Amino acid sequence: MRVVISNTVALNGGDAAILYATTDILRRAFGEPLDVTASDLQAEAAARHHPGLRFCPSLHRAVSEWAGGGVVRKIAMLAVLAAAALGRGRLGALARRPLPEPIRRTLDAYAAADVVVSAGGTYLVPHYNLTPKLFDFLVTLALRRPLVLFTQSLGPFDGLRQRGLLRFILRRARLILVRDERSVAHLRTLGVTANVRVAADAAFALAPDAPGSAQLQRPGRVPRIAVSVRDWPHFRQGAQTGMERYRAAVAAFAAELVRRHGAEVTFLSTCQGIPDYWTDDSAVAARIVALTPPELRGRIAVDRQFRTPAQLIERLAEFDMVVATRMHAAILALCAGTPVLAIAYEFKTRHLFARLGLDEFTLDAETLTGDSLIDAWESFTLALPRLAPTMWPAVARERQSALGVASVLAERIGRPLARDQRQAAQQHRAARRANGRGAPQPAQGEREADADTVQGGGRGDEPGRVAERRGGLGQLEAVGVAVEQGETGHDRERR
């Protein structure tokens, strides 16, 4: 089984956790051998930090590096889509040959894949550039590969210029996995419902069989608190004002933990220790520590080390509590059995912690103050004996939900794949009988058209069915919309 996991950003520790967990879930769904290639925004750097995984360049990044911006990039995108639309056979391979090696390598991986899985995360939202993702989806559909969107938080799409194109694509996905009911509602506004399933964030699959049970303030030692912080340029009050208030609040909290409770505070997050990545949470942490009184800084540390997801879980297990702004720092802490007090900067965090029964202890980054954070911490600490009997079973349910995606994938992808292979073998034998001992006639077109059928519906419009019957070339009618929405720079994924 060959799989491409697209739209990965493995230099982000949260995205890396999603990538590792997704690979595990795919292995549960399809068994061995499983051949996985991750299409990453920074493929070479990702390969250095995750040597056990195979990476290829992301399509939009590779096209932009080849063609630059403006009209030239639009033409290049059309050329790549045209090469994809010519199929996975000899003609398509010939069309891909003149393209630059990074683009050709990625297209070859997509063409050989049995399924393309767009990585889980939060990137189909209004404040990010959607064009790279839409382009990737269009290429997948043009190659007539089954498209699966892994556990997402997405929307809202009201007023989005690319709304029609997004509807066109999402209706043709084999499966869309979302992390919350709010995302379901956003998809419903697009008329996308039949191929949508709700499931927990994939990273919960990294939890052990029985996550939970860590105790706050273990006897004989002072509280050890880990704090995950991040840069966030989308505060409603403005990036500069919002970040100044956020840093001041966390600094006051860390100082009060040391002063009032004698705690040891360590700033530790999922995005750190990688100079190649666009942001470093430890740099934000250092600015926060600089705001604390000098006499307290001996008990406040900044951990700058890069860690893999497994190493992060192991490290987070050493603490009594984690105060997390990064959602995947929170998830990995829960996988480690460490209680989490969450600071929500997007709806995804609040929805997750509501499912865990912790909504009353989840703080809003927009209104965060030092007093509100220390009060929440103290209340949470006192409430933990009451919360633990329901909180840890809720974490276990998230794990089971994440792992349960394997059976859905086996149903939606595994059976159609087996059917495609049987049909191809039958058509191959029929062609050989019809042509004697001559060269067999390929059955590629029939296989690819069948692979593009969305299981369970999701296509109520006749134009959509017509486009499907016309195969990959039908996707080119929509690409003009996609390339017109391009930005001059690369978007920065923040999950």
VEXDREN-2710 file (C-alpha; in Angstrom, 1 decimal):
% VEXDREN-2710
k/r/px/py/pz
1/MET/0.0/0.0/0.0
2/ARG/1.5/3.3/-1.1
3/VAL/0.4/6.5/0.7
4/VAL/1.3/10.1/0.3
5/ILE/0.6/12.3/3.4
6/SER/0.4/15.8/2.0
7/ASN/0.5/19.2/3.5
8/THR/2.8/18.2/6.4
9/VAL/5.0/20.6/8.3
10/ALA/7.1/18.2/10.3
11/LEU/9.4/21.0/11.7
12/ASN/6.3/21.9/13.8
13/GLY/6.3/19.4/16.7
14/GLY/2.5/19.3/16.7
15/ASP/2.4/18.5/13.0
16/ALA/5.1/15.9/13.5
17/ALA/2.9/14.2/16.2
18/ILE/0.0/14.2/13.7
19/LEU/2.3/12.7/11.0
20/TYR/3.6/9.9/13.2
21/ALA/0.2/9.1/14.6
22/THR/-1.4/9.2/11.1
23/THR/1.2/6.7/9.9
24/ASP/0.4/4.4/12.8
25/ILE/-3.3/4.7/12.1
26/LEU/-2.8/3.9/8.4
27/ARG/-0.8/0.9/9.3
28/ARG/-3.7/-0.3/11.4
29/ALA/-6.0/0.3/8.5
30/PHE/-4.0/-1.3/5.7
31/GLY/-1.4/-3.5/7.4
32/GLU/2.1/-4.1/6.0
33/PRO/3.8/-3.3/3.8
34/LEU/3.0/0.4/4.1
35/ASP/5.0/2.8/1.9
36/VAL/4.6/6.3/3.2
37/THR/5.9/9.5/1.6
38/ALA/5.3/12.9/3.3
39/SER/5.0/16.0/1.1
40/ASP/6.4/18.7/3.3
41/LEU/6.8/22.5/3.2
42/GLN/10.5/22.1/4.1
43/ALA/11.3/18.5/3.0
44/GLU/15.1/18.6/3.3
45/ALA/15.1/20.0/6.8
46/ALA/12.3/17.7/7.8
47/ALA/14.3/14.7/6.7
48/ARG/17.2/15.8/8.8
49/HIS/15.1/16.0/11.9
50/HIS/13.0/12.9/11.2
51/PRO/15.4/10.5/9.5
52/GLY/13.0/7.5/9.9
53/LEU/10.5/9.1/7.5
54/ARG/10.6/9.8/3.7
55/PHE/9.8/13.3/2.5
56/CYS/9.3/15.0/-0.9
57/PRO/8.7/18.7/-1.6
58/SER/5.3/20.2/-1.3
59/LEU/3.9/21.0/-4.7
60/HIS/3.1/24.7/-4.3
61/ARG/6.5/25.4/-2.6
62/ALA/8.3/23.6/-5.4
63/VAL/6.3/25.4/-8.1
64/SER/7.0/28.8/-6.4
65/GLU/10.7/28.1/-6.2
66/TRP/10.8/27.2/-9.9
67/ALA/8.6/29.9/-11.3
68/GLY/8.6/32.7/-8.8
69/GLY/5.3/34.6/-8.4
70/GLY/2.8/36.5/-10.5
71/VAL/1.7/35.3/-14.0
72/VAL/4.7/33.0/-14.4
73/ARG/3.7/31.0/-11.3
74/LYS/0.1/30.7/-12.5
75/ILE/1.3/29.3/-15.9
76/ALA/3.5/26.9/-14.0
77/MET/0.6/25.7/-11.9
78/LEU/-1.5/25.1/-15.0
79/ALA/1.4/23.2/-16.5
80/VAL/1.7/20.9/-13.5
81/LEU/-2.1/20.4/-13.4
82/ALA/-2.1/19.6/-17.1
83/ALA/0.7/17.0/-16.6
84/ALA/-1.4/15.5/-13.7
85/ALA/-4.5/15.4/-15.8
86/LEU/-2.8/13.3/-18.5
87/GLY/-2.8/10.5/-16.0
88/ARG/-0.5/8.0/-14.4
89/GLY/0.4/6.1/-17.5
90/ARG/3.1/6.6/-20.1
91/LEU/1.6/9.8/-21.5
92/GLY/1.5/11.4/-18.0
93/ALA/5.0/10.3/-17.3
94/LEU/6.2/11.9/-20.5
95/ALA/4.4/15.1/-19.6
96/ARG/6.0/15.2/-16.2
97/ARG/9.5/14.7/-17.6
98/PRO/10.3/18.3/-18.6
99/LEU/9.3/19.6/-15.1
100/PRO/12.0/20.4/-12.5
101/GLU/13.2/17.4/-10.5
102/PRO/11.5/18.4/-7.2
103/ILE/8.1/18.8/-8.9
104/ARG/8.5/15.6/-10.9
105/ARG/9.5/13.7/-7.8
106/THR/6.5/14.8/-5.9
107/LEU/4.1/14.2/-8.9
108/ASP/5.6/10.7/-9.3
109/ALA/4.9/9.9/-5.7
110/TYR/1.3/11.2/-6.0
111/ALA/0.8/9.2/-9.2
112/ALA/2.0/6.0/-7.6
113/ALA/0.0/6.4/-4.4
114/ASP/-3.1/4.3/-3.7
115/VAL/-4.4/7.2/-1.6
116/VAL/-3.4/10.8/-0.8
117/VAL/-4.0/11.8/2.8
118/SER/-4.0/15.5/3.6
119/ALA/-2.5/15.8/7.0
120/GLY/-4.6/16.8/10.0
121/GLY/-4.4/20.2/11.5
122/THR/-5.8/23.7/11.1
123/TYR/-5.1/25.2/7.7
124/LEU/-8.4/25.5/5.9
125/VAL/-9.3/28.6/7.9
126/PRO/-9.8/32.2/6.8
127/HIS/-6.6/33.8/8.2
128/TYR/-4.3/31.4/6.3
129/ASN/-3.5/31.3/2.6
130/LEU/-5.6/28.4/1.1
131/THR/-4.1/28.4/-2.4
132/PRO/-1.2/25.9/-1.7
133/LYS/-3.7/23.4/-0.2
134/LEU/-6.3/23.8/-3.0
135/PHE/-3.6/23.4/-5.6
136/ASP/-2.5/20.2/-3.9
137/PHE/-6.1/18.9/-3.8
138/LEU/-6.6/19.7/-7.4
139/VAL/-3.5/17.8/-8.5
140/THR/-4.6/14.8/-6.4
141/LEU/-8.0/14.8/-8.1
142/ALA/-6.5/15.4/-11.6
143/LEU/-4.4/12.3/-11.0
144/ARG/-7.6/10.5/-9.9
145/ARG/-6.2/9.5/-6.6
146/PRO/-8.6/9.0/-3.6
147/LEU/-8.3/12.1/-1.4
148/VAL/-8.7/11.9/2.4
149/LEU/-8.6/14.9/4.7
150/PHE/-7.3/13.7/8.1
151/THR/-8.6/15.2/11.4
152/GLN/-9.1/18.9/10.7
153/SER/-10.5/22.0/12.3
154/LEU/-11.7/24.1/9.4
155/GLY/-13.9/27.1/8.5
156/PRO/-15.8/29.4/8.6
157/PHE/-16.1/29.9/4.9
158/ASP/-18.6/32.8/4.8
159/GLY/-17.4/35.4/2.3
160/LEU/-14.4/33.3/1.2
161/ARG/-13.4/34.1/-2.4
162/GLN/-12.5/30.5/-3.0
163/ARG/-15.7/29.1/-1.6
164/GLY/-16.9/27.6/-4.8
165/LEU/-13.6/25.9/-5.6
166/LEU/-13.4/24.6/-2.0
167/ARG/-16.9/23.1/-2.4
168/PHE/-15.9/21.6/-5.7
169/ILE/-12.9/19.8/-4.1
170/LEU/-14.4/18.8/-0.8
171/ARG/-17.4/17.1/-2.4
172/ARG/-15.0/14.9/-4.3
173/ALA/-12.9/13.9/-1.3
174/ARG/-13.3/10.2/-0.4
175/LEU/-13.4/11.1/3.3
176/ILE/-13.2/14.3/5.4
177/LEU/-12.3/13.8/9.1
178/VAL/-13.0/16.7/11.4
179/ARG/-12.2/17.2/15.1
180/ASP/-15.4/19.0/16.2
181/GLU/-19.0/19.7/15.5
182/ARG/-18.3/23.3/14.7
183/SER/-16.2/22.2/11.7
184/VAL/-19.1/20.0/10.6
185/ALA/-21.4/23.0/10.7
186/HIS/-18.9/25.0/8.6
187/LEU/-18.8/22.2/6.0
188/ARG/-22.6/22.1/6.0
189/THR/-22.7/25.7/4.8
190/LEU/-20.8/24.5/1.7
191/GLY/-23.2/21.7/1.1
192/VAL/-20.6/19.1/2.1
193/THR/-22.0/16.5/4.4
194/ALA/-22.1/12.9/3.2
195/ASN/-18.4/12.2/3.3
196/VAL/-17.7/13.9/6.7
197/ARG/-16.9/12.1/9.9
198/VAL/-16.0/13.4/13.4
199/ALA/-12.9/11.9/15.0
200/ALA/-10.4/12.9/17.7
201/ASP/-7.1/14.5/16.8
202/ALA/-4.8/11.9/15.3
203/ALA/-2.1/12.7/17.9
204/PHE/-4.2/11.0/20.6
205/ALA/-3.2/7.8/18.9
206/LEU/0.2/8.2/20.5
207/ALA/-1.2/7.8/24.0
208/PRO/-0.5/4.5/25.8
209/ASP/-3.3/2.0/26.3
210/ALA/-4.3/3.6/29.7
211/PRO/-3.4/7.3/29.6
212/GLY/-3.6/9.4/32.7
213/SER/-3.2/9.2/36.5
214/ALA/-0.3/11.5/37.0
215/GLN/-0.6/13.3/40.4
216/LEU/-0.1/17.0/41.0
217/GLN/2.5/18.0/43.6
218/ARG/3.8/14.5/44.2
219/PRO/4.8/14.0/47.9
220/GLY/8.2/15.2/48.8
221/ARG/8.8/17.7/46.1
222/VAL/7.8/21.2/45.0
223/PRO/5.4/21.6/42.1
224/ARG/7.0/21.3/38.7
225/ILE/5.1/23.2/36.0
226/ALA/5.7/23.2/32.3
227/VAL/4.5/26.2/30.2
228/SER/4.0/26.1/26.4
229/VAL/3.8/29.5/24.8
230/ARG/3.7/30.7/21.2
231/ASP/3.7/33.7/18.9
232/TRP/0.1/34.5/17.7
233/PRO/-0.3/37.3/15.1
234/HIS/-4.1/37.0/14.9
235/PHE/-5.2/38.7/18.1
236/ARG/-8.4/40.7/17.5
237/GLN/-6.8/43.6/19.3
238/GLY/-3.8/43.6/17.0
239/ALA/-0.7/41.4/16.9
240/GLN/1.6/43.8/18.8
241/THR/-0.9/44.7/21.6
242/GLY/-2.2/41.2/21.9
243/MET/1.3/39.7/22.3
244/GLU/2.4/42.3/24.8
245/ARG/-0.6/41.5/27.0
246/TYR/-0.2/37.8/26.5
247/ARG/3.6/37.9/27.5
248/ALA/2.9/40.1/30.5
249/ALA/0.1/37.7/31.7
250/VAL/2.3/34.6/31.4
251/ALA/5.3/36.4/33.1
252/ALA/3.1/37.4/36.0
253/PHE/1.8/33.9/36.3
254/ALA/5.3/32.3/36.3
255/ALA/6.5/34.8/38.9
256/GLU/3.5/34.1/41.1
257/LEU/4.0/30.4/40.9
258/VAL/7.5/30.7/42.2
259/ARG/6.7/33.4/44.8
260/ARG/3.5/32.0/46.2
261/HIS/4.0/28.2/45.7
262/GLY/7.7/27.7/45.5
263/ALA/7.3/26.1/42.1
264/GLU/9.8/25.2/39.5
265/VAL/8.7/26.6/36.1
266/THR/10.0/25.3/32.8
267/PHE/9.0/26.8/29.4
268/LEU/8.7/23.9/27.0
269/SER/6.8/23.7/23.7
270/THR/6.4/21.8/20.5
271/CYS/8.0/24.4/18.1
272/GLN/11.6/24.9/19.3
273/GLY/15.2/24.0/18.6
274/ILE/14.9/24.1/14.8
275/PRO/16.6/27.2/13.2
276/ASP/15.0/26.2/9.8
277/TYR/11.5/26.7/11.1
278/TRP/9.8/30.1/10.9
279/THR/9.1/30.4/14.6
280/ASP/10.7/29.3/17.9
281/ASP/8.5/29.1/20.9
282/SER/11.5/29.2/23.2
283/ALA/12.3/32.7/21.9
284/VAL/8.9/33.8/23.0
285/ALA/9.5/32.2/26.3
286/ALA/12.9/34.0/26.7
287/ARG/11.1/37.3/26.3
288/ILE/8.5/36.3/28.9
289/VAL/11.2/35.3/31.4
290/ALA/12.9/38.7/30.9
291/LEU/9.7/40.3/32.3
292/THR/9.9/38.4/35.6
293/PRO/11.7/39.8/38.7
294/PRO/15.4/38.9/38.5
295/GLU/15.4/37.3/42.0
296/LEU/12.9/34.7/40.8
297/ARG/14.6/33.7/37.6
298/GLY/16.7/31.0/39.2
299/ARG/13.6/28.8/39.4
300/ILE/12.4/29.6/35.9
301/ALA/14.0/27.8/33.0
302/VAL/13.7/27.8/29.2
303/ASP/14.0/24.4/27.5
304/ARG/15.2/25.1/24.0
305/GLN/15.9/21.5/22.9
306/PHE/14.3/19.9/19.8
307/ARG/12.4/16.6/20.6
308/THR/10.5/14.1/18.5
309/PRO/6.9/13.5/19.6
310/ALA/7.9/10.4/21.6
311/GLN/10.6/12.3/23.3
312/LEU/8.2/15.2/24.1
313/ILE/5.7/12.8/25.7
314/GLU/8.5/11.4/27.8
315/ARG/9.7/14.8/28.9
316/LEU/6.2/16.1/29.6
317/ALA/5.6/13.1/31.9
318/GLU/8.2/14.6/34.3
319/PHE/5.9/17.5/35.2
320/ASP/3.0/17.8/37.7
321/MET/1.0/20.1/35.3
322/VAL/1.3/21.7/31.9
323/VAL/-0.1/25.1/31.1
324/ALA/-0.4/25.0/27.3
325/THR/-1.1/27.5/24.6
326/ARG/0.0/25.1/21.8
327/MET/-2.8/22.6/21.4
328/HIS/-0.5/19.7/20.6
329/ALA/1.7/20.5/23.6
330/ALA/-1.6/20.0/25.5
331/ILE/-2.4/16.7/23.7
332/LEU/1.0/15.2/24.2
333/ALA/1.0/16.2/27.9
334/LEU/-2.4/14.4/28.2
335/CYS/-0.9/11.4/26.4
336/ALA/1.9/11.5/29.0
337/GLY/-0.7/11.5/31.9
338/THR/0.0/15.0/32.9
339/PRO/-3.0/17.3/33.7
340/VAL/-3.3/20.4/31.4
341/LEU/-4.6/23.9/31.9
342/ALA/-5.3/25.2/28.4
343/ILE/-5.1/28.7/26.9
344/ALA/-7.3/28.7/23.8
345/TYR/-6.3/30.9/20.8
346/GLU/-8.6/29.2/18.3
347/PHE/-11.9/27.4/18.7
348/LYS/-10.3/24.0/18.3
349/THR/-8.8/24.1/21.8
350/ARG/-12.0/25.1/23.6
351/HIS/-13.9/22.3/21.8
352/LEU/-11.4/19.7/22.7
353/PHE/-11.3/20.6/26.4
354/ALA/-15.1/20.8/26.5
355/ARG/-15.1/17.2/25.4
356/LEU/-12.7/16.4/28.2
357/GLY/-15.0/18.1/30.8
358/LEU/-12.5/20.9/31.3
359/ASP/-14.3/23.8/29.6
360/GLU/-14.7/25.8/32.9
361/PHE/-10.9/25.8/33.3
362/THR/-10.0/26.7/29.7
363/LEU/-8.8/30.3/29.3
364/ASP/-9.2/32.6/26.3
365/ALA/-5.9/34.1/25.0
366/GLU/-7.7/37.3/24.0
367/THR/-8.7/38.1/27.6
368/LEU/-5.8/36.5/29.5
369/THR/-4.3/38.2/32.5
370/GLY/-1.8/37.1/35.1
371/ASP/-4.5/37.2/37.8
372/SER/-7.0/35.1/35.7
373/LEU/-4.2/32.5/34.9
374/ILE/-3.1/32.1/38.5
375/ASP/-6.7/31.9/39.8
376/ALA/-7.5/29.2/37.1
377/TRP/-4.3/27.3/38.1
378/GLU/-5.2/27.3/41.8
379/SER/-8.8/26.3/41.1
380/PHE/-7.8/23.6/38.7
381/THR/-5.3/22.2/41.3
382/LEU/-8.0/22.0/43.9
383/ALA/-10.5/20.4/41.5
384/LEU/-8.2/17.7/40.1
385/PRO/-9.2/15.0/42.6
386/ARG/-12.8/15.6/41.5
387/LEU/-12.0/15.8/37.8
388/ALA/-9.5/12.9/37.5
389/PRO/-12.2/10.1/37.5
390/THR/-13.8/11.6/34.4
391/MET/-10.9/13.4/32.7
392/TRP/-8.7/10.5/32.2
393/PRO/-11.4/8.2/30.8
394/ALA/-12.3/11.1/28.4
395/VAL/-8.7/11.1/27.2
396/ALA/-8.9/7.4/26.7
397/ARG/-12.0/7.9/24.6
398/GLU/-10.1/10.4/22.5
399/ARG/-7.4/7.8/21.9
400/GLN/-10.0/5.2/20.9
401/SER/-11.7/7.7/18.6
402/ALA/-8.3/8.5/16.9
403/LEU/-7.5/4.8/16.5
404/GLY/-11.0/4.0/15.3
405/VAL/-10.3/6.0/12.1
406/ALA/-8.4/2.9/10.9
407/SER/-11.7/0.9/10.4
408/VAL/-13.3/3.9/8.6
409/LEU/-10.3/4.1/6.2
410/ALA/-10.3/0.3/5.6
411/GLU/-14.0/0.7/4.7
412/ARG/-13.7/3.8/2.5
413/ILE/-10.3/3.1/0.9
414/GLY/-9.3/-0.5/1.5
415/ARG/-12.4/-2.2/-0.1
416/PRO/-12.5/0.1/-3.2
417/LEU/-8.8/-0.4/-3.6
418/ALA/-9.2/-4.2/-3.6
419/ARG/-12.2/-3.8/-6.0
420/ASP/-10.0/-1.7/-8.4
421/GLN/-7.3/-4.3/-8.4
422/ARG/-9.8/-7.1/-9.1
423/GLN/-11.4/-5.1/-11.9
424/ALA/-8.0/-4.2/-13.4
425/ALA/-6.9/-7.9/-13.4
426/GLN/-10.2/-8.9/-15.1
427/GLN/-9.8/-6.2/-17.7
428/HIS/-6.2/-7.1/-18.3
429/ARG/-7.2/-10.8/-18.9
430/ALA/-10.0/-9.7/-21.2
431/ALA/-7.7/-7.5/-23.2
432/ARG/-5.2/-10.2/-23.7
433/ARG/-7.9/-12.6/-24.9
434/ALA/-9.1/-10.0/-27.4
435/ASN/-5.6/-9.2/-28.7
436/GLY/-4.2/-12.7/-28.7
437/ARG/-0.6/-12.7/-27.5
438/GLY/-0.1/-9.0/-28.3
439/ALA/0.7/-6.3/-25.9
440/PRO/-2.1/-6.0/-23.2
441/GLN/-4.3/-3.0/-23.3
442/PRO/-4.1/-0.9/-20.2
443/ALA/-7.1/-0.6/-17.9
444/GLN/-5.8/2.5/-16.3
445/GLY/-8.7/4.8/-17.3
446/GLU/-11.3/2.6/-15.8
447/ARG/-9.4/2.1/-12.6
448/GLU/-8.8/5.8/-12.2
449/ALA/-12.4/6.8/-12.9
450/ASP/-13.6/4.3/-10.3
451/ALA/-11.1/5.5/-7.7
452/ASP/-12.5/9.0/-8.0
453/THR/-15.9/8.0/-6.8
454/VAL/-16.7/9.3/-3.3
455/GLN/-18.0/6.5/-1.1
456/GLY/-21.3/7.3/0.6
457/GLY/-22.4/10.2/-1.7
458/GLY/-21.6/13.8/-1.2
459/ARG/-22.3/14.8/-4.8
460/GLY/-25.8/16.0/-5.4
461/ASP/-25.1/18.2/-8.4
462/GLU/-25.2/16.9/-12.0
463/PRO/-22.2/19.2/-13.1
464/GLY/-20.1/17.5/-10.4
465/ARG/-21.0/14.1/-11.9
466/VAL/-20.2/15.3/-15.4
467/ALA/-16.8/16.6/-14.2
468/GLU/-16.1/13.3/-12.6
469/ARG/-16.9/11.3/-15.8
470/ARG/-14.6/13.6/-17.8
471/GLY/-11.7/12.6/-15.5
472/GLY/-8.7/14.7/-14.5
473/LEU/-9.1/17.3/-17.3
474/GLY/-12.4/18.3/-15.7
475/GLN/-10.4/19.7/-12.8
476/LEU/-8.7/22.2/-15.1
477/GLU/-11.9/24.2/-15.4
478/ALA/-11.5/25.1/-11.7
479/VAL/-7.8/25.9/-11.6
480/GLY/-8.2/29.4/-12.9
481/VAL/-10.0/30.3/-9.8
482/ALA/-7.2/28.7/-7.7
483/VAL/-4.3/30.4/-9.3
484/GLU/-6.0/33.8/-9.2
485/GLN/-6.1/33.6/-5.4
486/GLY/-2.4/33.0/-4.9
487/GLU/-0.3/35.1/-2.5
488/THR/3.2/36.2/-3.2
489/GLY/4.7/34.4/-0.2
490/HIS/4.3/31.0/1.4
491/ASP/1.8/30.6/4.2
492/ARG/3.0/29.7/7.6
493/GLU/1.2/26.7/9.1
494/ARG/0.4/27.0/12.8
495/ARG/-1.5/24.1/14.2
END
